[in-house]
Amino acid sequence: MLHFGAYLRAVALTAIFLTAAHSLGDTRPVIVLSRSECHGPCPAYTVSVFDDGRVEWKGAFMVATRGQAVGFMTREQVATLIQAFQDIGFSRLNDSYLKRCSSERICVTVVDASSTRITLSQNGTDKTIAFLNEFAPPELVLLARFIDRTTNTHQWIHNQNIRVSPDQRRYENNFPEDLKSQPTLLMDVAYHQGVTPLMERATSTNSDWLKQALAESDLNIADEAGWTALMYAAVGGSAETVETLLRSGAAADLADRNGDTALIGAAAQYSRPRVIAALLAARATVDRANNNGETALMWAAWAGSPEVVQILLAAGADACRTDHEGHDARFYINRSLKVLHENSTERPRFERTLEILHKAECKE
């Protein structure tokens, strides 16, 4: 007969075993999202969601946080994510949308594009779909974005300690969350919390989508970085979109959390004269500085945009104004010229920009 003390020990060991087994079962994620590398600035990573709200990150390429990190969300958010799978009929979709084939069985794909894999694990079964955005149903692309936003992946994609400065010419690989970095902005429209349909449409050339979003979205609402639809359009969209938003009542002089305005963001891109002119016509403040004391003129000089520099000077920009480091627009264009090869095809426009600035008079 089993001794009573031994019996209690056996019961305790069984309980420990069952608890451990349950814990091991919980180590399987219910949702996994993976994005692959591409020929360009595409973040590659895997994010896993567990039913208790734990979020595990594994960064591989073009992300600020490489390796593992852990985050948390509520069980209600997990349930909302799972419901989103059900809403689009995830289990009934194809397992792959990596290519598109015609009725003649001629298939095409996109070389060096970033692909996405989503896995849902429920009731002992797994369903995985691999896809390219170009070939996937729109609801699948939106599901991936919803997972990113809900799990807050961009906290690991970005280096929160880096800000773009005209004192440097290469910054995209550091993925700063900065309005002036167009590659980051075009990527962040898929990740930011608070992004509206209008912000998403602002970087598109589809005018019908834009009109529909205008009717459904608050025009001047900002996402978590302080970016508005106008800022998205000024940096990553078309001049026509900028003009449409301004005619609809978009505020031209709002600033994000770094103090950058749509005008500063547009000036940092090479030669967007029509966008700059539209913003100034809508009463954007020409010499408004960001938190570093940098103005649109400094960024236009950095980008080597002679036509934009002329427009800004004609609107009253001060060529001799300095930032918090004591640098003016001429300093930054000289810095850009130093890193350009003597035979670079870009040198003439930078030299032309410098010539314009040298002729400009300082404001009193």
N, C-alpha and C positions, 0 to 999 in steps of 0.2 A: 504493500500500500504506500502511496506517495505521501511523504511527510508533509504536514501542513505548511511549514516554512518553505520547503522546496516548491510546494504548489503555488505559494504566493510569488516566489521568484519566477516561476514559469509563466504565471499570468503577467507579471511585470515585463518580462522579456518579450512575450507575445505582443503586448501593447506597444512596446518600443519598436518592434519589428513592423507592426501595422502602421504606426505613425511614420516610420522611415519610408515605408512603401508608398504611403500617401504623399509624402513629401517628394519622393522621386517622381511620382506621377505628375506633381505640380511643376516639375522642372521642364516639362515640355511646353513650349509657347503655344498659345492659341492662334497668334497671328505673327507672321514673319514677312517683312518687306525688305527686299534687296535691290540695290541699284548698282549697275556695273560701270566700269570705266568707259570713256569714249575718247575720240581724237579731239580733245579740247578740254575746257574747264568743267568737267562733270564730276561731282562728288560720288565716290564709290563707297558703299557701306551696307551694313545689315542692321536692322532694328527689329527686335523681338518683343512681343507683348505677351505677358502672362496673365492668367485669370485673376490673380490677386492684385493686379495693377502695376506690377514691376515691369520696367522697360529696360532692356539690355541693348546697348549700342556697341557695334564693332566697326570702327572706321578703318578704311583701307587706303584710299587715295583721294587727293584733292579735298581733304577735310582738315580742320584745325585739330580735332581730337582723333588721333590714330590709336588703334587698339580699343580697349574696352572702357565703357563707362556705364553707369546705372542711373536711371531716372524713375519717377513714379507717377502714376495717374490713379484716378479713382476707379472702383469697380463699375460705377455708373458709366464712366467714359469707355471702359472696355465693352460694356454691354451695348453702348451706342455704336461703337465700331463694328461689332458683330452684326448688329441690326443693319448697318450700311451694306454689309455683304449680302444679306438677305434681300434688301431692297432692290439690288440690281440683278438678282438671280445669279449670284456668283457661281453656284454649283452647276448651273446649266450652260455656262460659257465654255468656249473651247479652251483646251489646255495651252495653246500657243497662238500668239499673234505676232510672230517674228518675221513673217513674210506675207506677201500678198500674191495670190495665184489667179490667173485668168481662167476662163472656161477651157482654153487650149492647154492648160496646165503649164503655162509659162509663169514662173515665179520671180518676184523681185524682192530684195531686202535692202537695208541701209547699212553700208559698210562703216565700221568704226562709230556706230551710234550707241548711246547708252541704253541698255535694256533693263527691264524691271521684272522682278519675280515676286509674286504674292502667294502666300500659303495660308490657308485657314484650316485649323485642326479642331474637329468637333466630333464627339461621340465615337472616338476611336478611328475616324477616317480623316484623311488629308486630301485637300484639293489645292493644287498649285497651278498658277497660270503665269507663263512667261510672255512678255510682250514688248514691242516697240511702240512708242506713243503714236507714230505715224500710221500704224495698222490696227491699233486696238480700238474697241468701242469707246466712245467718249466717257461713258460712265465708269469704265475701268481705270482710265487715266485720272478721273476725278476721285475715285476711291483711293488710289495711291497718294494723291495730294492730301486727302482727308486723313489718312494714316500719319503722314508726315506732320501735319499741323497738330493733330491730337497728341502725338507722342513728343512733339516739340523737338524734332531732329535738328533744327537749325541752330540750337544752342551748342551742338557739337560740330556742326559744319563750319561755323564761323569762329574766327579768333576775336573774341570780344575786346581784347586789349589793343587791337591794331586799328588805326584810323588812317585813311588815305591822306597823303600830304603831297603838294606839288613839289616838295623837295626830293621826291623819289619818282622814278619813272616806271618801276615795275612793282605791282602790288597785288595783281589778281590771284596769284598762287597762294597768297595768305588768306584769301577769302574774308576780307574785312566786311562788316555789315555797313556799307557806306553807299550813299546815294550816287556818288560820283564814279563808282565802279560799275560800268554797264554790265559786264558778265555776271557780277553778283546780283544785280537788280533783276536781270532776266531770269536768273535761277530762283531768286527769293519769292517771286510771285507764286511759286508752287509750294513754298514752305511757310511763309509768314502766317502767323495767326492774325486774324482781323482782315485778311485780304477779301475784298468784295468782287463780285462778277465784273464790275466796272473797272477795277484795277487790272484784272486779268485781260479784259478786252482792250485796255489802253495800250498794250504792247502788241496788239494784233492789227492787221491791215483790213480786217473784215468790218466794213462800215455798218452792215446790218446788225452784227453782234453788238457793236458799240451803241447803236440806237436803242436796242432792246435793253442793254444794261443801264443806259442813262435813265430809262423809265423805271427801273427797278432799284437803283442804288442811290444812297446819299452821296451827292457829288463831292463834298469836301471832307468826308470822313477819312481818318487816317488809320493805317495798320499799326502793328506794335512797334515799328521802327519810326513811326511818324510820317510815313510816306502816303501821299494822296494819289488819286488816279492821275492828276495832272503831272505829278513828279514822275510817275511811271512812264507816262507818255513823253515827257520832255527828254528823258534819258534814253528810253528804249523803244519809243513808238514813233509814229510819223508826224510830220508837221501838220497834216490835215487833222489828225486826232487831237493834237494840242489846240488847234484853232476851234475845233468843234466843242471841246470841253470849256474853253474860255467863253465862247458864245453862249454856252449853256449856263454860265455863272460860276465856273470854277475860280476859286480865289488864287490869284497869281503869286501872292507874297507870303504864303504859309511856309513855315520852316519845320524840319524834322528835329529829332532829339539831338542831332549834332549841329543844329543851326543852319543846315544847308537848305536852300530854296530850290525851286524848279529851275530858276535862272542859273544858279551855280552848277547844278547837276548837268544842265544842257551845255554850259560853257566848257565843262570838262571833257566833253566829247568832241572829236574833230569836226569842225565846220558844220554847225547847225544854225546858219544865219536866219532862216525863216522862222525857226522855233524861237530864237532869241528875240527877233523883231516882234513876234506875236506876244511874247511875255511882256516886253517893254511897253507895247501898245496897251496892254491890260494893266498897266501901272505897277509892274514889278519894280522894286527899288533897285536901281542899277548898282549902287555901292553898298548894298547890305552885306555885312560880313557874317561868316559862320562863327562857331565857337573858338576857332583857331585864328580869327581875324582875317580869313581869306575871302576875297571877293571874286565875283564872276570874271573880272578882267584878269586877275592872276591866273585863274584856271584856263581861260582862253589863250593866254600867253603860253602857259605850260603845254597846251595841246597844239600850239602852232597854227592857230586859226586866224589869219590876217583879216578876213572879211568880218568875222565876229568881233575882233578887237576894234575894228573901225566903227562898227555899229554901237558897241558899248561906249567908246570914247565920244561919239556923236551924241549919245544919250546922257553924257555928263560924268562918265566914270573917271575917277582920279588916277592918272597913270603913276603918281608918286606915292600913293597910299601904301602903307606897309602893314604886314600882318603882325602877330604877336612876337614873331622872331626877328622883326625888323627888316623883312624882305619885301621888295615890291615886285611888280609884274616883270620888270626887266631882269631881275635876278633869276626868276624862274625860267624865262626863255633862254637865258644864257646857260643855266644848268642843263636844260634840254639839249642845247646845241653841243655841249661838251661830250655828251654820250652818243651823239650821232656821228657816223663815219663820214669822212670828208667827201666820199663819192655817193653818199646816200641821196636817193631821189627826194627825200623829205626835207633836206637842208634848205632848198630855196624858199619854201613857205615859212620856215622858221626864221630865216634871215629877213624875209619881207615883213614878218610880224615884228621883229626887233626894230627894223627901220621905222615902222609906223610908231612904235612906242617911243623911240628916241626923239621923234618930231613932236610928240604930244607935250603940251604944257601942263604944269602942275596946277591943281586947283588951290586957291588961297585958303 
